[in-house]
Amino acid sequence: MAAKKTVGRPPKYESKEQIEGLIEQYFMDCEGEILKDAEGNPILNKWGNPVIVNQRPPTITGLALALGFASRQALLNYQGKKEFNDTITRAKSRIEQYAEERLFDRDGANGAKFSLSNNFKGWSEKQEVEHSGQMGGVTIINDIPKPDTG
């Protein structure tokens, strides 16, 4: 009897331990690195703080690409697998924390709002519109007194 063939692409990772190191490396890479002079001393800005280069915000898509997935959705699909759920959820929570903290930063607030509302459950800006009256008709109620012109 012939061996049964498996259908589909083999899983990218067999265990959560395989991706945990890659996840940590992604977050370390996002922090950037201190710019140093020829002697290896940190270069400081005008406020006396080290200049950081190659720093970037952590994102869901960035994490997906760092893990070797072709898309954000592929990462989300892996999150649906029982063995990887906690590991990927924790990594996504770190990204969510970063975005949430940026809400208090004037320069990052709009991007943070967008990321939170599109990538994480429970974050949305809802506008509720109350409508009354009949469909298809317009009712105008004008009970504002007109100024006395006489």
Protein Blocks (a to p, Z undefined) as FASTA:
>chain_A
ZZdddedjddfbfbfklmmmmmmmmmmmmnopadddfkopacddfkopacdehiacddfk
lmmmmnopabfklmmmmmmpmklmmmmmmmmmmmmmmmmmmmmpmklmmmmmmmmmmmpg
hiacddddddedjehiacdddfbdcddfZZ
